[in-house]
Amino acid sequence: MAVSKIILSFAYWASWWYTIKKLTVGRSQAKNIYYQLKLILMYIGDYEINSIKPMQIDFMFASLVQENPNTHRPTSRKYLLDIRNTTIQIFEFARENDGLHISNPARRTIPKNAPKKTRRAITEDELYLIMKTPHRARLAALIMIFAGLRRGELIPLKWTDFDYKNYKLRISKSVEAQNTNKLMVKEGTKTNREGRVISVPKELIVEVELARKTSKSEFVCSKLDGSMHTLSSWRSMWKSFQTDLNVTSWKLAGVEYNKFRPQGMKKRIDNITPHMLRHTYATILYVSGVDILNAAKLLGHEDPRTTLVVYTHLTKEFEQVSIAKLQTYVSNLYRRFNAKDDTVPLCDEYKIVLKDKKET
């Protein structure tokens, strides 16, 4: 008599997969995956894993685009990609461990109407404000801009991590949030247990050396008492930095405000986040002509495809700038050639068109 095989639910396999997965990633990533799973299980958790159809995955994505049940806002395209990747991995895990002969229904296309989160670099005016604003977060901001550190890599950074003679920086530690306010230091970075060593501009080294002379802490960016930041102390410092940047912005516009009495001071600049500063570093690498593989190493991306996504976005962003530079170059070339006495003059028709363009 044949024994029928018990078909287990998607939730069963998800639980086993997550139990193993969380042992291979950091606390922060494990926490992100946990919240992804909660969403996925709402839609397909109770179904037998071999009965789930592509249309159920499509329904999950379409529903999340309309509204995330947790935030009550549309789910971003990036987060949907993370959810899809997690779902795919769980199906593959079940196939490998139970010999299920099913195609992976999670390999679906993300809806085109999924909102995209736009990340931008800071402007030159905003960079000028940061450089002109005396604040204990100023050096931290400059390190993120010119060395591309993540917030979690910056918080445990020490003066001894810099090679002042050779303009190098070793990023070998990072912090991750626990269930408390305290941050835990771990060896390695978000994507690499060995960390990375990068070259930094000499101007940044000068900034670091000047700050080190007056510091009483082992940390480059510390709490007021010299100890390492907690989540709340970092947020408090950064909020204070935003206020001071706004004060500086008004001062440059000819209006004086007391930062300790900011009543009545309107917000003049957008909030600047640490991730914007890291995106600025990626932009600087792109504009400087650094190739994708080297940019990936400098940014600490484990997979160069992550850098490729950033560079593709920047290519679109700077496309108009490139065309404008081409236009300027060609216009100058024509003017220069037309000004030479020993060259064939431009045809009369072109001169008429050029004259019309200038007049308009």
Disulfide bonds with the S-S distance in Angstrom:
none
